[in-house]
Amino acid sequence: MDEADDGDPFSSVFTTLAWDGADKVAFFDLHLQRLSEHASRLRIDLPDDLKSSVLIAMRDIPSIENEKLIPAGLISVRLSKDGKITCKGRINQQRQPPLAAISQVAPRWSKRVTGCKHGDWNTYDDARKNARSAGADIALLTYDGAVIDGDRAAPILLDEDGEAWVAEQTSGGIDSITLNVIIGNLDQHGIPVNRGIINERMLAKARELIVVGSGIGVARVEELDEQNIGIDGGAELSKAASQILAKALEQSWEGFR
């Protein structure tokens, strides 16, 4: 469990940024915007200058070295209800694709809380640990039989007709920055994007299933609950998503020291 997680969703909001391990983070303004929106929903007051406050909190994070993965690290930024901002850096230790996944029932809160990254995050942490205990790499979270989120990454499915599907924002998944960056550009690669229900039938007929996030980047899921997902050699979605994210990351790195 996150050491700042006290089981109270109204105690804090947080976001996790891709970090080059030295002095740059990605999609900084987008993360601050989401942090502000989630704080407003949970009635957590913002400092007068959020960006300056976060920059001050991040500047003393020690650098790391990690040549194996991009991004090299992750920085979590947490705003507590008492106005305190804490920032912590860590090495990125994501599993390499293709991934095996298990399904798990998604946690539910009130409409105001569901979809926010908040102070009651132990259920997401537990889902990740359950996946590891089951010999899997990630847990996909379900509600009413549909996949709506992942324990630390958002799913995108490529259906039998070559169209991409992501869960409705109202279904309970987190408003993922990486997801929005990717789906906003998939049409340029000839892949239409739909929001709707990713159900069992769609999973059974999918050409490809990927998960995307700040740390995991783009990763193909080849197994869900011991059932194969996707077609052999099908990598149209993962290739397009990887190209989009790599270009967006290159353009979005911003110094914080």
N, C-alpha and C positions, 0 to 999 in steps of 0.2 A: 504494500500500500504506500502511496505517496506520503512522505512524512508530514506534509501540510494538509493532508486529507483528514478531516475530523468528523466526517459523516453528516455534516450540515451543508446542504447545497448553497445556502445563502451566506456562507462564511467567506467565500472567495471565488474569483474567476481566474482562469489561467489560459495561456496559449504556449505552444511549443514551436520554436523557430529553427529552421535549418541553419547551421553554423559552419563556417569553413575551418573552425578550430583555432583561428587566430583573431582577426578583428572585423569580420564581416558576417552579417546575417542576411537571409533572403526574405523577400516579401514583407519587409518590416512594417510599412504603413498599412498593409492589408491585415496583418496580425493585430496591430494597434486598433484598427477600426473594429475588428470583431471583438476584441477585448472590451472596447467601449460599449458596444451594443449588448454584449452579454452582461456587463456590469449594470447597464441601465435596466435590463429585464429583471435582474436580481436585486435591484435597489441598492447597489453598492456605489458610493460616491467616488467620482474620479478626481485625481489631483488637478490643479489648475492647468498644468502643462504636462500631460501624460507622457509624451515622447521624451521630453527632457528628463523627467523623473526616471523613466526606464533606462535611458542612456547612462545616467549617473549610476544606477544600480548594476548595470552590465559591465561597466568599464574595469572593474577589479576581478572579473572572472579569469582565472589562469588559462593560458593557451594549452592546447592539447595537440598531439600528433596522431594521425590516423590516415595512412595512405591507402587503406583497403577499400574505403567506402566514400561515396559522395552523397550527402555531405559528411564531413569528418565527424561532426558532432551536432548536438542539439542544445538549445538554451530554452529553459522553461521560465516564463515570466508570469508571476502570480500577484494579483492585487487582492488584498484582504479587506474585509469590511471596515477595519479600523484605519484604512488608508495606506497601510504598509505595502511596499513593493519589494518582492524578493526575486532574484534571478539566479539560476543555477545552471551550469554547463555540465555536459557529460559526453562521453564518447558514444558515437552511433554504433550500435551492436546488432543491427537488424540481421535476420536470417536471409540467406541468399535464395532467390527463386530458382526453380518453381517451388511453390509452397503447398503444404498440406494444411487443410483447415478443418475445424470442427464447428458445428452450429451450437449456439447457446441463446436462450431467451434473453432479449434485451431488457435492461432495467427501464422502469417507467417512473416518471415524476409528474408533477402538474404541468400544464401546457406552458406556463411561464418558464419552468426550469428545464424541461425536456428540450434537447438540442443545444444547450449551453455547456461549456466546459467549466465545471464548477467544483465546489469543495467537497462533494460526496462522490469522489471518483473511484472509490475502492471496488465498486462492482465491475468497472472496466478493467482495473488491475487484476481482479480475481479471474475474469474471463481469459485474460492473457496467460495467467498462471495455469488455469485449467487446460488450456490448449497445450502448454508445455508438458503438463503431467500426462496428457493423452498421446504424447509423441507427435504433436502437430506444431505448426509454426504460428498459427493465428486463429483466433475465434471470430467467426462471423455471427453477428447478432441478429436475431429474428424477432418479428412481432406479427402475430396473426398468420404465421406460416410464410412470411416474406422476409427476405434479407434486407435489412435497413442500414447496417453499419458494420464496422469491424472494431476489434478491441483497440486498435491504434491506427487504422487506415480505412478509407472509404472504398466500397466495391463499385466496379463498373463492369457490366455484362455486355458482350457482343452477341446479339441473337443470330438465329439461323439466316436472317435476311440481311445481315451486315449492318444492323442499326445498334447503337449503343443505348444502354438503359442504366439509369441511376435512380435511387430511391427518392420518392417525393420528400421534400423538405419537411412536410408536416407529419411524416411517418415516425419521426423520433430520432433520426440520425443527426450527427453533428454537422454543422455547416462548415464543410472542409474547404480550406483555402486551396490546397493542392488540387482537390477535385474540381473546383470552380475554374482554376487556371487551365486545366486540361480540357474539360468539356467545352469551354469557351472557344477552343481552337480545333476541335476534332472535325468539324465540318470542312475545314480547309484541307483535310486529309481524306475527304470523301466519306466520312462516317457521320450520319445524322445522329443526333442525341435526343433521347426522350426521357422524361421523368414519369415514373409509374411504379408498378409493383413487380419486384423480382421474385417470382414464386418458384415452386419446385419444378413445374413444367418447363419454365424458361431455363432453369439451371440444367435440366436434363438434355435440352436441345442446344445449349449455348455453344457457339464457336470458340468463345474465349471468355474467361473471367479474370479480372485483375483487381488488385487493391492498390490504392495510392495514398501517400501521406508524406509529411515532412521528413521523417527518418527513413521510411521504407522506400521512398521514391515511387517507382512503378514495379510491381511484382506480379507475375502470373500465378494464379491458383490452379493447380492441376488436380486437386483432390478435395472433396468435401464430405465429411462423414463416411470415409472409405469408398466413396463413389467417384469415378473419374469425371472430370469436368473439362469440356472443350474437345476440340478435334486435334488429332495428331498434326503437328506442324503449323497449327493455326497461331499466328503471332501478329496478325494485322493490327489489332487494338494495342497490344503492348508496345509494338514498334512505334506506332504513331504517338502514343502517350509519352513514351520515353523521349522522343524527339522534341515534342512540345515542352516537356518539363525541363529538359536540358537547356533549351534556348531561353526559356523564361527565367531559369535560375541564373544563367549567365548575365542576363540583363537586369536582374533584381538585386544582386549583391550590394549591400550598403554598409559602410564602415560605422563602427560604434565606439571606437576609442579616439 
